[in-house]
Amino acid sequence: MSDTPTDPVTPAAEEDRELTHRKFYPAQAEVKFLDRDPADTPQTRHPSYRLAFRDTDFLLREELRPVRFQLELLKPEMILEEARIGSTLVMYGSARIPSPENAADLARLLPDMPEDEQRVKQSLIDKAKYYQEAYNLARMVSERSLIEDGKRQFVICSGGGPSIMEAANKGASDAGAESIGLNIVLPHEQAPNQYVTPYLALNFHYFALRKMHFLIRARAVAVFPGGFGTCDEMFELLTLIQTGKMKRVPILLFGREFWNRIVNFEGLVEEGTINAKDLELIQWCETAEEAWAHICEFYRISDPINGCD
């Protein structure tokens, strides 16, 4: 027999006698055991001794990419589920379009700019109306506080950044509602705009997982003028619905003049690369009221304030 002293067996507590009581300590408890009385030896100081889920160097290894994918899918899903968010109104758009207030300040600087820069800045100033419409739509929808099956519906969801994204979160905030911001880590500095609800400010490493979360709960998507990122998100959505991978939702495209200049939709039909009926996936809008009317019509929501019956 060993001469090593041992602690006496701890008498069974009442909870131990319950069939439903867990018999193994949860991970949080095990971490506390380690932190409460840390041993300091060459063995415990070596990285190999770290618990795998506390070992950042291990989790960031190339071989662990599948695990990181899973974590990035699971964490936001758990947060949104616990927040009782049933569906979202996703709002895509440029990170460069100024607010009406900033547009006025920018206009005063135009005379001192080179001619080429003046044209570009004036084009952005002209699009400031879409910042306002994004704000109006987010506020209008958020004020309705639609609840179904005990979950919040049409919660505003943006990319969490500036410009159109900021307008979306601000509109919800000014309506007294929570809203989601799905940020992405980029090489240059970026942070969530100040109107995103803090516990719904989610950050992503993988664009693919971020785009997936945009659409998992989406029941309508408003697309405002934007650049590569907005086009990427819009065309992926159109492709998913066109191919039948995703069921149809209202796609509210703001700025017909802008989009028809940037994308020759009719040309795609004429070239035979899409069907004419594919264009019926798009609902053209210029105002928040038009967008909400399309949503009401699609889901048969009665909202007499905006003529949705």
C-alpha positions in Angstrom: 0.0 0.0 0.0 1.1 3.6 -0.7 2.3 5.7 2.3 1.1 8.8 0.5 -1.4 10.6 2.8 -4.8 11.1 1.3 -7.8 13.3 2.2 -10.7 11.5 3.8 -13.5 10.8 1.5 -15.9 13.7 1.5 -19.4 12.6 2.7 -22.0 12.8 0.0 -23.9 16.0 -0.1 -27.6 16.1 -0.6 -27.3 17.3 -4.1 -25.0 14.4 -4.9 -27.9 12.1 -4.2 -30.1 13.7 -6.9 -30.3 11.8 -10.2 -30.2 14.9 -12.3 -27.2 16.5 -10.5 -24.0 16.5 -12.7 -21.1 14.4 -11.5 -18.3 16.2 -13.2 -17.2 19.7 -12.5 -17.9 22.2 -15.3 -15.0 23.8 -17.1 -15.4 27.1 -15.2 -14.9 25.3 -11.9 -11.8 23.5 -13.1 -10.3 26.8 -14.2 -10.9 28.2 -10.7 -9.2 25.2 -9.2 -6.1 26.0 -11.3 -6.1 29.7 -10.6 -6.8 29.3 -6.9 -3.5 27.5 -6.1 -1.3 27.7 -9.2 1.8 25.4 -9.1 5.0 27.0 -10.4 7.3 24.4 -11.8 9.1 23.9 -15.1 6.3 21.5 -16.1 3.4 23.8 -15.3 5.1 26.8 -17.0 5.4 24.9 -20.3 2.8 25.7 -22.9 1.9 22.1 -23.3 0.4 22.1 -19.8 -2.2 24.7 -20.6 -5.8 23.6 -20.9 -6.5 23.5 -24.6 -9.4 25.9 -24.4 -7.2 28.5 -22.6 -4.3 28.1 -24.9 -4.6 30.9 -27.5 -1.5 29.9 -29.3 -2.9 26.4 -29.8 -6.4 27.7 -30.9 -4.7 30.0 -33.5 -2.8 27.2 -35.2 -3.5 26.5 -38.9 -4.8 23.0 -38.1 -7.5 24.5 -35.8 -9.2 26.5 -38.5 -12.3 24.1 -38.6 -12.7 24.7 -34.8 -12.5 28.5 -35.3 -15.1 28.2 -38.0 -17.4 26.4 -35.6 -16.8 28.8 -32.7 -17.5 31.8 -35.0 -20.8 30.2 -36.1 -21.8 29.1 -32.6 -21.0 32.2 -30.4 -23.2 34.7 -32.3 -25.9 32.2 -32.7 -26.1 31.6 -29.0 -26.0 35.3 -28.2 -28.8 36.1 -30.7 -30.9 33.2 -29.5 -30.5 34.2 -25.9 -31.5 37.7 -26.8 -34.8 36.3 -28.2 -34.2 37.7 -31.7 -36.5 35.8 -34.1 -35.8 37.7 -37.3 -33.9 40.7 -38.6 -34.1 43.4 -41.2 -30.6 43.5 -42.6 -29.3 46.8 -44.0 -26.3 46.8 -46.4 -24.6 49.9 -47.7 -21.6 52.1 -48.2 -19.2 53.0 -45.4 -18.5 56.3 -47.2 -21.8 58.1 -47.7 -22.0 61.1 -45.3 -24.8 62.0 -43.0 -26.8 65.1 -44.1 -24.9 67.1 -41.4 -21.5 65.9 -42.6 -22.5 66.5 -46.2 -23.2 70.1 -45.5 -19.7 70.5 -43.9 -18.2 68.7 -46.9 -20.0 71.0 -49.3 -18.3 74.0 -47.8 -14.9 72.5 -48.5 -15.6 71.7 -52.2 -14.3 75.0 -53.7 -10.8 74.3 -52.3 -10.6 70.8 -53.8 -9.1 69.7 -57.2 -11.8 69.3 -59.9 -11.6 65.5 -59.9 -12.0 65.3 -56.2 -14.8 67.8 -56.3 -16.8 65.5 -58.6 -16.3 62.5 -56.3 -17.2 64.4 -53.1 -20.2 65.9 -54.8 -21.4 62.5 -55.8 -21.1 61.4 -52.1 -22.9 64.5 -50.9 -25.8 63.8 -53.3 -26.1 60.3 -51.7 -26.5 61.7 -48.2 -30.3 61.3 -48.7 -29.8 57.5 -48.4 -28.2 58.0 -45.0 -31.5 59.7 -44.0 -33.7 57.0 -45.6 -31.7 54.2 -43.9 -32.2 56.0 -40.6 -35.9 56.5 -41.3 -36.4 52.8 -42.2 -34.6 51.5 -39.2 -36.5 53.9 -36.9 -39.9 53.1 -38.5 -39.5 49.4 -38.2 -38.0 49.5 -34.7 -40.9 51.7 -33.4 -43.3 48.9 -34.3 -41.7 46.4 -31.9 -43.2 43.4 -33.6 -43.2 40.3 -31.4 -44.2 36.8 -32.6 -43.8 33.5 -30.8 -42.3 35.4 -27.9 -39.4 36.6 -30.1 -38.5 40.0 -31.5 -39.0 40.4 -35.2 -37.3 42.6 -37.8 -34.5 43.6 -35.4 -32.2 46.0 -37.2 -28.9 44.3 -38.3 -26.0 46.2 -39.9 -22.4 45.7 -40.6 -21.7 47.7 -37.5 -19.6 50.3 -39.2 -20.0 54.0 -40.2 -22.2 55.7 -42.8 -25.3 53.6 -43.9 -24.5 51.1 -41.2 -24.4 53.8 -38.6 -27.7 55.3 -39.9 -29.4 51.9 -39.4 -28.2 51.4 -35.8 -28.9 55.1 -35.0 -32.5 54.8 -36.3 -33.1 51.8 -34.0 -31.4 53.5 -31.1 -33.5 56.6 -31.4 -36.6 54.4 -31.5 -35.6 53.0 -28.1 -34.8 49.6 -29.7 -31.8 47.3 -29.6 -29.9 46.6 -32.8 -27.2 44.3 -34.1 -23.8 45.1 -35.5 -21.7 42.4 -37.3 -18.2 43.9 -37.4 -15.3 42.3 -39.2 -11.6 42.5 -38.3 -9.7 44.5 -41.0 -6.0 45.4 -41.4 -6.9 49.1 -40.9 -8.5 50.3 -37.7 -12.2 49.9 -37.3 -14.7 49.7 -34.5 -18.5 49.4 -34.0 -20.4 52.6 -34.4 -21.7 54.0 -31.1 -25.4 53.1 -31.8 -24.9 49.3 -31.9 -26.3 47.7 -28.7 -23.2 46.7 -26.8 -24.1 43.1 -26.1 -25.2 42.7 -29.7 -21.9 44.0 -31.1 -20.4 40.9 -32.7 -16.9 40.7 -34.2 -15.8 38.3 -37.0 -12.6 37.0 -38.4 -14.1 35.1 -41.4 -16.2 37.0 -44.0 -18.0 33.8 -44.8 -19.3 33.3 -41.3 -20.3 36.9 -41.0 -22.3 36.8 -44.2 -23.9 33.6 -43.0 -25.1 35.3 -39.8 -26.4 38.2 -41.8 -28.9 35.9 -43.6 -29.7 33.2 -41.0 -32.4 35.4 -39.4 -33.0 37.8 -42.3 -36.6 38.3 -43.2 -35.9 41.4 -45.4 -32.8 43.0 -46.7 -32.4 46.7 -47.6 -29.5 47.4 -49.9 -28.3 51.0 -50.3 -25.7 52.3 -52.7 -22.3 50.9 -51.8 -19.0 49.5 -53.1 -17.4 46.1 -53.4 -18.6 44.8 -50.1 -22.2 45.9 -50.7 -22.2 44.3 -54.2 -20.7 41.1 -52.8 -23.4 40.8 -50.1 -26.2 41.7 -52.6 -25.2 39.3 -55.3 -24.6 36.5 -52.9 -28.2 37.0 -51.6 -29.6 37.2 -55.1 -27.7 34.0 -56.0 -28.9 32.1 -53.0 -32.5 32.9 -53.7 -32.2 32.5 -57.5 -30.7 29.0 -57.1 -33.3 28.0 -54.4 -30.7 27.6 -51.6 -32.6 30.2 -49.7 -36.3 31.0 -49.5 -37.4 34.3 -50.9 -37.3 37.4 -48.8 -38.0 41.0 -49.8 -34.8 42.5 -51.4 -35.2 46.3 -51.1 -32.8 48.0 -53.5 -32.5 51.8 -52.8 -31.3 54.1 -55.6 -32.4 52.8 -58.9 -30.4 55.4 -60.9 -27.2 54.4 -59.0 -27.6 50.7 -59.4 -28.6 50.8 -63.0 -25.5 52.8 -63.7 -23.3 50.4 -61.8 -25.0 47.1 -62.8 -26.7 46.5 -66.2 -29.4 44.2 -64.9 -31.3 44.4 -68.2 -28.1 43.6 -70.0 -27.8 40.3 -68.1 -31.3 39.4 -69.3 -30.5 40.4 -72.9 -27.3 38.3 -72.8 -29.3 35.3 -71.6 -27.2 34.8 -68.5 -30.2 35.4 -66.2 -34.0 35.1 -66.8 -36.2 38.1 -67.0 -38.1 36.8 -64.0 -35.0 36.9 -61.9 -35.3 40.7 -61.8 -38.6 40.2 -59.9 -36.5 39.3 -56.9 -35.7 43.1 -56.6 -38.0 45.7 -55.1 -36.9 49.2 -56.1 -37.2 51.8 -53.4 -36.4 55.5 -52.9 -38.0 56.0 -49.5 -38.3 54.2 -46.2 -42.1 54.2 -46.6 -41.9 52.3 -49.9 -39.6 49.7 -48.4 -41.8 49.1 -45.4 -44.9 48.9 -47.7 -43.1 46.1 -49.7 -42.3 44.2 -46.4 -46.0 44.6 -45.3 -47.3 43.3 -48.6 -44.9 40.3 -48.7 -45.7 39.2 -45.1 -49.3 40.4 -45.1 -48.7 42.7 -42.2 -51.5 45.2 -41.5 -50.1 48.6 -40.8 -52.6 51.4 -41.7 -50.1 54.1 -40.8 -48.2 53.4 -44.0 -51.0 52.1 -46.0 -50.1 48.4 -45.6 -53.4 46.4 -45.4 
